Amino acid sequence: MSITGLPFDDIRELVRRMPGPDMAAVRAKREREATLTKPAGSLGRLEELSEWLAAWQGRAPAVRRPLVAVFAGNHGVARHGVSAFPAEVTAQMAANFAAGGAAINQICATFDLGLKIYDLALELPTGDISEEAAMDERTCAATMAFGMEVLAGEPDLLCIGEMGIGNTTVAAAVLAALFGGEPALWVGPGTGQDAAGVARKAAVVEKALAFHAGHLADPLEVLRRVGGRELAAMAGAILAARTQRVPVIVDGFVATAAAAVLYAMDPAALDHCVFGHVSAEPGHMRALERMDKVPLLALGMRLGEGTGAALAAGIVKAAAACHGGMATFEQAAVTNRAEGSHH
């Protein structure tokens, strides 16, 4: 990336120059859709998904190189006991992903999805957001640029997920800063906190917002001050995918908080994204509603790791396969009612 001045200026420039959907590909997709052996509109949301793929892939919808990218980061704020698990679990789980032992590995194997794990300086937690910035501007921009590297393998569908002890707390802080409302509206049990633990999280988020007050009008400042490395990397990945016209499936609460940073910069910044599921974390549905996004699945999941996005990718693959593989009325010698009515 050419550094024009401050690192964030480059990010702002990318947001300003985002490409829109490929309408020629959408028209071609609609023309083919009208000839397929089914009543018009009968595949419901699957038809919307294949059209969304066409719009952002710029071709007939197909999923040939799907990738699930999981970003792992550690958080200084974890020292306040905001999670039911200690911070060392982040590195242990990253090793579990690499060994094939996590839930995400099984889902990727089921749907034939590529999986890459990105470990973001786990030995160096971010600053404790309740009393300092999580990152300086250079670190945040560099981490976003690192997230952009996931596009190097040229996936044609990207799913983003995360792992990080303490990260539902920073996600709640990011969403509260971007969308307003009491911290208590945004915090939830995360990895399994009891009521006292949730109250502790709310207090930490409140303290963080008070400490950074006056600096939270700019979404990128929100990201660097009360976010975390995996949120920055996911935001970078979503933005790079837009620049390279790759459709994205966003995972749960934390991935949605990362996406919300871009949404706050420009609501059109997420037009190439689908939200894979609504998680059991109470703030997730609220965030989706604020952005007017309808999730694909609601399975009561709250694991992270990209699991909800990967399940949704199975559905997106099916949508593309239906569009590409179904016979037309002509090919199948099935009478199309619309044509039959002319006689």
N, C-alpha and C positions, 0 to 999 in steps of 0.2 A: 504494500500500500504506500502511495506517495504521501509523505507527511507534509501537509500544506501549512500547518501552523500548529494549533493545539490538536492532539490526537482525536478528540471528539469531533472536530470539524470534518474529518474524513468520513466519519460515520454519518453525520448530518448530510453530507454531500451525497452519499450512497442512498439515503432515504429520499432525498430530493430527486434523484435520477432513476428511481425504481421503474422498471418496465411494467406495462399493463398486460392484461390477458390477450392472447392471440385470437382475435375474433374470426379470422378465416378458418382456423382449426375448429372453433365452436360451430360455425355454420356447416362445415363438412360433417361434423359429428351429428348435428341435428338432422341433416339430410339422410344420413345412413340410418339413424334411429327410427325415422318414419317408415323405413322399409322392413324392419325386423319383425319376425313372427311372434307378435304379441299385441294386445290392445295398447294404443298410445298412452304413455304415462304409467303403465301398469307395473313397472319396476320401481316406481316411487323414488326414494332417495338414491337408489343405485344409479338411476338415470342422471341425477344431479351430480353424483360423484364422477361418473364417466365424463360428463361435460366439464367439470372442474379440472379433471386430469388433462383433457384436450386443451383447455384454455391455457394451462400453465406449462404443459409439455410442448405445445405448439405442433401437435401431430395427432394422428388417431390414438386414442387412449390405450396405453399398454404399460404394464409394470414388469420390467425385465431386470432392473437392477435396484431393488429396494434395499435401503440401508437403515438400520436402527443405530443411532449414535447416542451413547449414554455417557454423560459427563459427571465426574465425581469431584466434589470439592469439600473442604473443611472450613468451619466457621468459628471465629473467636467467641462469638456469642454463646456457643455450646457450653462454655464454662459455667453458665448460670443455671444449669440443670433444666434446660428447656426441652430436652429430649429424654425419652425413657431409656435410651441407649448411650453409652459413652462414645466419644469422638473416634476412638481407634476402630470402631466398627466400620467406618467408611472405607479404610484401607483393606480391612478383612473382606468386606463385601466386593470390593474391586477385584481382589484375588479370586473370590468365588465366581464372579462373572467370567474372568479369564479362564478358569478351570471348567466352565460349563455347568456350574452347579446352581445357578440362580433361576428364578421363575422366568426371567426374560430369555434365558438360553432355550428353555423348553418351548416358549411361544414362537421364537424365531425359527426353531427347527420345525415346528408344526407347519408354519406358513412359508417356509423357505425364504427367510429374510436374512440379509447380511447383518452382522452385528459388530460394532467397534466400540471399545471402551476407552475413554479419554480420562486419564487421571491428572487432575489439575493441582500440582504442588501440594499434595495432601499433608506433607510434613510441615507446611507453612500455612496455618489457618489464616483467614482474613482477619482484619481488625474487628474487635468487639463493637458491633454497631451501636450498642447502648452508650458508648463513650468515645468513639472515634469512627472515622470513615472505614468501611470495609476494605477499600482499595483507593490508591491515588488514581488520577485520571489516566496516566500512562499505563499502569497495570491493567486497568479496566479495559482500555482500548486494545491493548496487546492480547488480552484474554478473549475479547470479541474476535480479533483477527485470528487467533488460534482456533476458535470455533468455526470460522469460515473455511478452514482447511478441510473440513469433512466433505466438502464438495469436490475435492481433488480427484476422488475415485469416480466422479461423474455418475452418481446415483440418479435414477429417474423418479424416485419417490423417497423422501427423507422423513424418518420418524425421530423425534428428539425426546430424550428422557434424561433422568439424573439420579444421583445418589449422594447424600450428604447429611450426616447427623447435624441437626439444628436448622436444616434448610426450610422446613415449613414455617419456622419463626421469621427468617429473613424474607421469605415469600410473602408472608402476611404483612411485614413492614413495607415492602415494595408496593403491594396492592393498596394498603391504607394511604400511603403517600401519594399514589397516582390517582386514586378514586375517592379518597376521603372516607369519613365514617370512623366510628370508634374502633380502636384496635380489637376490642372484643368481638366485633362483627367478622373479623378476618382470621382470628386464630382458631385452631381446632386441636384435636387430640394428637395429630401427627402420627408418630410411631406407636401411640397407645398411652398417652398421658391421661392421668385421672383429672378430676375437676381442679384440684390444687395446682397440678402441673400446667393446665390450660390457663389458669389465672396468673401463674408465674410468667408464662409466655406473653400474655396480654400486657403485663406490667413492663416487661423488657421492651416490647414493641413501643409502648407508650413513651418510655424513657428515650428510646432511639429517635422517635419522631420529634420529641421535645429538644433533644440535643442537636439535631440537624435542621431544626425549624429555620425557615428563611432561606434554605438552600435547596428546597425540594420542588421548585417550580419547573425545573428542567428534568425531563424523564431520564436523561443519561446521568445526571447528578444523583437522582434517586437510585439508579442502578449501582453506581460506584460507592455511594455512601451507606446505603442500607441493604444492598444486594449481596451477591457472592460470586465467586469465580464461575461456578457452573451456570448461574443465571446469565452472566455476561457471555459465556461461550455459547449458550443456547440462543441468546439474542443475536449473536454474530452469525450463527449457523442459519437462523431463519432469514436474516437479511441477505446473506450470500446466496441462499437458495432462491430468493426473489430475484436477485441480480442475474443469476444464471438460469432463471425460469425452471425451477424444480419445485413441484408441489410438496408441501410439508404437512405431516400429521403431528400435532402437538399432544403431548401426554397429559399429565395430571396438574395438580395445584401449582407445583413449583415451576414446571415448564410453562404453564399458563401465565404465571407472574412475569417470567422472562419475556414472553410474547407481548404482554401488556405494556412493557416499556416501549416497544416499537409502535404499538397501537396508540399510545399517548403522544408519540411524535407525529403520527399520521394514521388515522383510522383505516386508510386503504392499505397500510403496510402489511396487513394480515390477509389480504384477499386471496393469496396463494396457499393459505393454511386451512386445514380442517381440524377441529378439536375432537380427538379420538374418543374421549369418554368424559363423563362427569364423575369425579371421584367422591368418596365418602367424606372427604375433608369439607366441612361446612362452607368455607369461603369460596370453594371452587365454583359452585353454581352461581354465586353472587357475582364473581368476576366474569363468568361467561355471559351472564345477563347484562352486565354493564357494557360489554363489547358487542352485544347482540349476536352472539354465536350459539348455534344449536349443536350440542355434542352428539356424536354418533351412537355411543353406547352408555348405558347406566348399569354397571354391574356391582356397585358397592365396593369397588376396589380402592385401595389407598396405599399401594406399595411403591409407586414410582417405578424407576428402572426402565421406563418406556413401555411397561406392560400393556397399558390401555391403548397406547398408540399402535403397538405391534398387533394387538387383536383387531383394531380398526383397519390396519393395513391388509389383513386377511379379507375383510369385507371390500375394501377398495380394489384389491386384486380380482375378486369375484365380479365386481362391477365392470372392470375393464374387460374381463374374459367374456362376460355376457355380451358386451357391446361388440367386441371384435370377433367372437366365435359363433354367435347366433346366425342361423340362416335368415335370408330375406324371404318374404312371401314368394317371390319369383323362384328362388332357388329350391324352396321346399314344396312348391306347387300347392301352397295353401291359399285358399281364396281370401283376399283382403276385403273385408266388409265394405270399406270405403269405395273400392273399385266396383264391387258387386252391385252397389246401389245405383250405378249409372245405367244398368240394363233395364 
